[in-house]
Amino acid sequence: MSSVGDFAGLWEPRPGWLNTASYGLPPRPAWEALQAALGDWQVGATSWEPWDESTTRARESFARLVGADAADVFVGSTVSAALAPIADSLPDGSTVLVDDIEFTSNVFPWKVHEDRGIHVVSAGTDKLLDAIRPGIDLVAVSAVQSATGTVLDLAKVVAASKEVGALLVVDASQAVGWLPLDVAGVDALVAHAYKWMMSPRGATLGYLSPRLQERCRPMAAGWYAGEDVHSSYYGTRMRLAKGARRFDQSPAWFCFVGAAPALELIEQIGVEEIYRHNLGLANEFRAGLGLPPGDSAIVSAELPGAEEAFAAAGIRAAVRGGRLRASFHVYSTEADVQLALKALEGLIT
């Protein structure tokens, strides 16, 4: 059985990169594929179809990572744009529940419909389950919270949503690539690939349940959403693809050229193996801070002065909501943990 260490040579991070929650670092196969495509583009060496094969590969890989059928997976460029058709499908007067620290890509798509009576309500992370009650029409929540790293108890949220008949829409941008996930019971799961899937920014993938596909209008439909893309270039005749592909946005080719090898490498290493690696390092860091073990690859801590201490030591992390946020992924090492803890020595009590 392979381990994360067997693949360590596929990345060349500068020591102290603890910010995958902002963006992930490309593995060598993804970087090299992208450079080759850019070289071909520079001299006009090929048509676009070979680049677009990467979109199909990424779609199929993402489907396997989240336990979906590839026919129910669509591609796009951003999470908010991917959610727009779902928001548009809500009846006037619907109520949407979000976490009160939800990243706004999973808030604003609902709130822009407030002029037709869509009511967006929020609850604290620890109160979210209790807030899923009759009268809630849709629950929009992250699988892992960007600000705090809190991991959603997806099974409980699925059960609670089902009990009240609410749709469940999950932003998995901070989860796919390190956290084992399955879309069973979920109506939509969308993720931008530039974080834990280590892809260029501009590649978004999403799952739409068959029942939600029937409710939604493919508002961004263009030639790429056609049943046969080569017959959909011109004219007024429209025959959209079956399944979720009719919700495709025309892909940014080079983003998916980089995404396909990265997703396939995640599969090759194994999400469970990546999960164990990431969690081990995160909990080693937590222990050094005097915190109990957690269940997330993202560590959020109240530590005044940490941002300045990290900057002085060349550690690249983030501050979100006034708290230090450090995130650990497949290319992170114990040396990174120790480097970070050493930088914080004078601040840890």
N, C-alpha and C positions, 0 to 999 in steps of 0.2 A: 504493500500500500504506500502511495507517495505521500510526502508531507510538504508543507509550505516551503521548508528549507531546500527541497529539491529544485525549486523554481527560482530561488533567490537571485540567481545571476541574470534573470530577465529584466531586472530594474537596476537603475543606477542613481538612486536618490542621494542628494547631498544630506549628510547626517543632520538630524533634527527636524525632518519634515513630519509634523504631527497635525496636518490640516486637511486630511482627505474629505472631511465633512464640507470643505469649501471646494476642492477639486482633487481628483485622483491623478496619479502619475501613470503614464502609459507604459505597458510592458513592451519589450523590444519587438515582438511580432506586430503589434499595433502600430508602433512608431515607424517601423520599416515599411509596412504596407502603405501607410499614409505618405511617406517620402517617395515611394515608387509611383504612387498615383499622381502626386504633385509634379514629379518629373515628366510623366507622360502628358500631363496637362500643359506643361510649359512648352513642349515641342509639338503638341497635337499628334501624339503617337497612337491614339486609340479613340474609339467612340465611347459613349458614356455607359453602354450596357455592362461592360466588365466591372465598372465601379458599382453599378446598381446591384450586381449579384451580392454584394456585401449587405445590402438592405435585407434581402431574403435570408441570408445567413444569420444576421443579427435578430431578425424577427423570430426565426426558428429557435435560436439559442435562448432568447429571452423567454419564449414560451416554455421551454424545458425548465428554466430556472424557477419559474413561478407556478409550475404545474398546470399550464394552460394548453389548449389546442392552438396551434399556430394560426388557424383560421379565425380565431377570436382575438388576435393581436394586431394592432395598428401601429403605424409609425408617424412621427411628427417632429417638431423642433423644440417645443416648450410644454411644460406641464399645464400652464394656464390655458394655452390654445387647445390642448387636448381635452380639457374639461369643458370648454365652451359649448359643444353640442349637448352635453348632459345638462348643463345649466339652462340652456334654451328649452329643453324638453320639459322642465318642471312646470306644472300648472300654476297659474296665477295664485298668489296667496300661500304658496308652500312654505314650510319652515325647514331651514337647514341648520343643523347643529355642528359646530366646530369646536376644537380645543381653543382655549383663550390665548395660547401661544402658537397657534397653527401658523406655519409659513404662509405668507399672503398669496402665493400662487394657488393655494387651495382655499382661499377666502374671497379674494376679489372677483373670481369668475361668478360666484354666487351673488355677491353684494351689488354688482352692476345691474342686477335685475330687481333691485329694491323698488324701482319705479313702477313695477307691475305687482307689487305686494309680496315679493319673496322676502321672507323674514329670516335673517341670519342671527342665531343666538349662540352663545358660547358657554363653556363650562371649563373649570380647571381640570388638568389632566387626571387628578385623583377623583374627580367627581363626574367624569365623562359617562361612565357606565350608568350611574344613577340618573343622568340627564336624558338618557335614551328611553323615552316614555311616549305614550300615545300623544299624537299631535306633531311628532317629529316625522318629517317626510323623507329626509335624506341626512345621513351622517357623513361628514367629510373630515377625515382625520389622517394623520401621518402614521405610517408603520413605526417609524422612529422619529422623535421630535428633533428638529434641527437645533433648537436653542439649548435643550437640556440633555439630549441623548436618550430620553425615556423611551423604552420599547413598549409598544402597544400589546396588550393581551388580545391578539386578533380573534382568537376563538371565542372569547367572551363578548367582544363587540359584535361579531357575526351573530351570535345567539341572541343578544339583546336587540339588535336591529331587526332580525327576523321576527322576533316576538311582537314587535309593534308595527311590522310591515314597512319599515323604512329602508330605502336604498342605502347601500354602503359604498362610498367612494374613498379609496385609499391612495394617498401620495406615498410612494415607496422609494423616493429618490435617495433617502438616507438609509435604505435597507437592502435593496437588491444588490447583490455582490458580496455580502458578508453574512446576512441574516437569512436562515432557511425560511422560505415563505411558500404558501400555497393559496391559490385564489378561490378555493372551495368556499362557497357562501358569500363571496364578494361580488358586487355588481361591476365595479371598475377599479382597476389598479394601474396607476400611471407612474412612470419613473423617468427622470432625466438621467442619462448614462454618464455624465461627466464627473460624477463623484465616485461612488464605490464600484461602478462598472468601468472606471478608468478609461473613458472614451473622450473624444473631442466634444466640446460643448456644441450643441446643435442636434444631437441625436436623442430623441425621446421615444420611448416605447410604452404601449399600454394594452391592457386587457379590458375588453368589454364583454360582459355576459350576453348570451343570445337574447335574453329578455330585454336588456337595456339597448341592444342594437336595434330592436324593433321599435323602441320608444323614441329614438334619437334621429334627428335629421342630419345628414352629413354636410354641414354648413360650409366646410372648406373644400368641398369636392372640386377636383380639377382633373386634368388628364391622367394623373397617376392613380386616381381612384377608379378609373375605368376598368371594366372587366378585361379588356385587352388594351393595354396602355398605348400600343402602337396604332390602334384604330381610333384613339380618342384625342388626337391632336387638334382636329378642326371640326367646325360645324355645330349644328344644333342637336344632332342625335346624341342622346345620352344613355349609355348602358353602364351602370355602376357595377363594381365588383360585388360578389356575394360575400357575406361574412363581414368581419371587422375591417377588411381592406378598403371598403368604400369610405371609411373614415380617415384613410391615409392622407397626410399632407405630402406634397412632392418633397422627397428627402434631399437634404444637403448632402450630396454624394460623398464628399471627403470625410464628413463626420462619421458616416456609416462604414466607410472603408477602414477607419480606425476602430470603430466599435466592434465589428464582427470578430476580429482576432482576439480582442480583449474579453468579450463575453465567452468565446469558446475556450479561452484559457481558464477563466473562472470555473467553467464546467470541468475542465481537465483536472484542475487542482482539487475541486470539490468544495461546495459552499460550507459543508459541515466542518471540513478541515480548516478553511479560512476563518470560520466562526470561532473555533477553538483557539487558533493562533491569535486572532485579534482580541478576544476576550481575555486570554492569558496576559497579554501585554497591558491591556487597559486595567486589569485588576492588580497587576504589579505596580502600575503607576498610582492607582488608588491607594494601595497599601502604603506606598511611600508618602502619600499626602495625609495618612492617618484616617482614610475613609474605609468603610466596609466594602466587601466585594459587590460588584454590580453585574448586570446582564447586558451591558452595552459596550460597543467599541468606541463610543463617544463618552468622554469624561468631562463633566461640567462641575466646576468648583468655585466657591467664593474665596478668592485669594488676592487681596489687594496688593498691587505691586507686581503681580505675576507677568503682566504684559510687558512691562519695562525690563524685568529680569530675563524673560525669554528673548527679547530683542537684543539685549546686551550679549547674550550667549549664542545668538544665531539660531535660536529655536523658532520655527515657524508654526504657530498655532493661531487661535482666534479668540476674540472676546465677543460673546453674545449675551445680551441682556445684562451687561455688567459683570458677567462671570467668565472665567477662563474656560475655554473649550479646546480640549486636545482629543484628537481622533487617531486611531491606530488601524492600519490595514496590512495587507499581505506583505508589503515591502518594509514595514516597520520592524525594528529589532529591539532586543534587550538593551543594546548600546544606546538607542534613542531614548529609552525610558530612563536609563541612568544619567544620560546627558541632561535630560529635562529636570530630573530630581536634583541634580547638582546645581543647576541654575536657580532652583527655588529654595536652596538650603536655608538661607536667611529668613525666609518667609513662612516656613512650615513650623507650626508649634506643636 
